[in-house]
Amino acid sequence: MRKKPGSDNMLKTILFPSSYFSIRNVDEDLKAEYDAVVETGLFDIVLFSYDKWFNEGELVLNQPIDEPCEAIYRGWMMKPEKYSAFYNQLNDKGIKLITSPNEYEHFHIFPNVYPEIIADTARMTVFPDGKNRNVDELKKTFQRFMVKDYVKSVKGTSFPKYFDESITQHEFDEQMEKFYNYRGDLYTGGICVKEYLSLRRYGERTNEYRVFYMNGEIATVSRNSGQGDYAPLPPQYLIEKYRKLGSPYYTIDYAELDDGSWKILEAGDGQVSGLSDDQNYYSYFRTLYHCFN
């Protein structure tokens, strides 16, 4: 990969995981993003072997890096220690990711960023070791509550969306065993118990938005729950409020509540945050290019 004349100090490289079966092809689930990047004509693309990295811890690229460059990763979540190794091995090969390991961990681990958004998100209690969860104490704090680990919930499974005052300690402990089984090797950190928020619905859809922040700019605001374009946007003042947190590339998910107010549902590292279904991928990567250059 050779740098073009005049490209010094520009971010022009995007890194994708390859297909499991071939380092010459992008991961099939990321092909729409890859195709959009190609269509912009603005970036060099580097692939790394999915199989070698995620299964063996060996970083293998699809091409040599002739000149050092800065890059953005677009791909799958990694635990912070895995990302740190990824960052350092890429750096040894001449690729410097714009998001440092500390910045990645700050947004990937929700309790890290929680103090910065506490005024506009659900109340939360953290169990770092995942144990000693006295459900009677939780019921004193929360009328209804949901459970996730430091990174994700197990939405879409048989695990309850929330618990209320009817749950017993025995029932809760049984459900938590299911939670650990669902998360498996992806389980990260400890347990977050969060106040369950009642979201406003428009027909069958809630009103959720994902905002990508890039280099201190509000880069994209996209519908993230399949709602129609008649549903209101999050308040501009709220989106602006969180424009400059501790990373160059991150996401915040906002949702409208039953009473018409807005809360933050989640925050995440931008590199491993998915694009919304209705988002224009081509426009997204053009915006990314201009925000970082």
DARA-V446721 format. One record per residue. OMEGA is omega in whole degrees, 0 to 359 (999 if undefined). D_LAST is the distance of its C-alpha to the last C-alpha in Angstrom with 2 decimals. Layout:
BEGIN
[[OMEGA & D_LAST] [OMEGA & D_LAST]]
END
This chain:
BEGIN
[[183 & 19.28] [179 & 18.34] [178 & 15.10] [178 & 14.66] [177 & 15.24] [184 & 12.44] [179 & 10.11] [176 & 10.65] [175 & 8.32] [177 & 5.75] [186 & 6.34] [184 & 8.57] [174 & 11.71] [183 & 13.59] [178 & 17.01] [168 & 19.95] [179 & 23.61] [167 & 26.00] [176 & 29.14] [189 & 31.95] [183 & 33.96] [178 & 31.70] [180 & 28.65] [183 & 28.00] [179 & 27.31] [173 & 24.93] [186 & 26.60] [181 & 28.45] [180 & 27.41] [185 & 23.68] [179 & 24.24] [176 & 23.14] [179 & 19.64] [181 & 19.69] [179 & 20.96] [177 & 18.30] [178 & 15.53] [182 & 17.70] [180 & 18.18] [183 & 14.57] [187 & 14.62] [190 & 10.90] [160 & 11.59] [180 & 14.23] [175 & 16.60] [175 & 18.85] [171 & 21.94] [184 & 24.15] [177 & 27.82] [185 & 28.52] [183 & 32.18] [184 & 31.82] [187 & 29.34] [181 & 30.69] [185 & 34.32] [180 & 34.65] [179 & 31.80] [182 & 30.98] [180 & 27.40] [180 & 27.63] [181 & 24.73] [181 & 25.24] [176 & 24.08] [177 & 23.90] [185 & 20.74] [181 & 21.25] [178 & 18.34] [181 & 16.73] [171 & 13.35] [184 & 11.32] [170 & 11.92] [175 & 12.50] [170 & 16.16] [183 & 17.63] [189 & 21.36] [178 & 24.47] [171 & 25.31] [171 & 26.54] [185 & 28.68] [180 & 27.04] [177 & 29.06] [178 & 28.08] [179 & 24.36] [177 & 24.89] [178 & 26.63] [180 & 23.95] [184 & 21.23] [179 & 23.55] [175 & 24.69] [180 & 21.25] [178 & 20.48] [181 & 23.75] [177 & 22.69] [178 & 19.47] [178 & 16.98] [177 & 15.52] [182 & 14.67] [181 & 12.25] [181 & 15.30] [176 & 18.27] [179 & 21.81] [179 & 22.68] [177 & 19.79] [182 & 20.74] [181 & 24.37] [182 & 23.85] [182 & 22.78] [180 & 24.69] [190 & 27.95] [179 & 28.76] [178 & 31.19] [184 & 28.49] [184 & 26.42] [181 & 29.58] [181 & 30.49] [183 & 27.27] [189 & 27.93] [182 & 31.73] [187 & 32.39] [177 & 31.05] [182 & 31.95] [174 & 35.23] [186 & 37.51] [171 & 37.49] [184 & 39.72] [173 & 38.66] [186 & 40.97] [180 & 39.31] [180 & 42.03] [186 & 42.34] [177 & 46.03] [181 & 48.47] [179 & 47.46] [188 & 50.39] [178 & 50.16] [176 & 52.64] [178 & 50.38] [181 & 47.40] [175 & 49.55] [183 & 50.32] [187 & 46.62] [172 & 45.39] [173 & 47.27] [181 & 45.12] [177 & 42.58] [184 & 40.37] [172 & 39.56] [169 & 36.49] [185 & 35.51] [184 & 32.58] [189 & 30.18] [169 & 31.92] [175 & 35.09] [178 & 37.28] [179 & 36.93] [177 & 38.69] [179 & 41.51] [177 & 45.02] [185 & 43.93] [176 & 44.54] [178 & 41.72] [175 & 43.31] [177 & 46.49] [187 & 48.84] [181 & 52.05] [185 & 54.05] [176 & 52.47] [180 & 54.73] [180 & 53.78] [179 & 55.18] [181 & 53.28] [179 & 50.03] [178 & 50.49] [179 & 51.19] [180 & 48.05] [174 & 45.95] [175 & 47.32] [181 & 45.98] [181 & 42.56] [179 & 42.46] [179 & 43.62] [182 & 40.96] [176 & 38.12] [181 & 39.71] [180 & 37.50] [179 & 34.46] [186 & 36.08] [174 & 33.83] [180 & 34.94] [184 & 37.64] [171 & 38.59] [172 & 37.15] [187 & 39.67] [171 & 38.06] [179 & 39.73] [184 & 39.87] [176 & 38.48] [185 & 40.07] [176 & 37.45] [179 & 38.13] [173 & 38.71] [191 & 38.44] [180 & 40.93] [188 & 40.28] [169 & 36.62] [183 & 35.14] [184 & 32.27] [180 & 29.29] [172 & 25.55] [178 & 22.58] [172 & 19.55] [174 & 16.24] [183 & 14.40] [175 & 10.76] [178 & 9.46] [181 & 12.41] [170 & 12.10] [190 & 14.81] [180 & 13.00] [174 & 16.21] [187 & 19.92] [176 & 22.22] [190 & 25.98] [180 & 26.84] [178 & 30.63] [180 & 31.50] [179 & 32.52] [182 & 32.75] [176 & 30.60] [180 & 33.56] [185 & 32.84] [176 & 31.27] [172 & 27.74] [179 & 27.31] [182 & 27.68] [181 & 24.58] [182 & 25.66] [178 & 25.80] [180 & 22.31] [185 & 21.01] [186 & 23.24] [185 & 21.35] [186 & 17.76] [175 & 17.41] [193 & 19.36] [177 & 19.26] [176 & 16.32] [191 & 12.55] [184 & 13.48] [178 & 16.93] [168 & 19.28] [178 & 22.26] [181 & 25.08] [178 & 27.14] [176 & 30.62] [179 & 33.24] [180 & 36.59] [184 & 40.07] [178 & 40.50] [176 & 37.36] [183 & 35.41] [177 & 32.12] [170 & 31.38] [176 & 28.68] [185 & 29.89] [169 & 27.43] [182 & 24.19] [174 & 22.38] [184 & 19.64] [184 & 16.89] [185 & 17.11] [175 & 20.79] [182 & 20.96] [173 & 22.05] [180 & 20.93] [184 & 23.65] [184 & 26.20] [185 & 25.56] [175 & 21.76] [186 & 20.20] [179 & 18.39] [179 & 16.80] [180 & 15.36] [184 & 14.29] [171 & 12.11] [178 & 10.63] [179 & 9.89] [180 & 8.52] [185 & 6.03] [178 & 5.07] [184 & 5.70] [178 & 3.79] [999 & 0.00]]
END
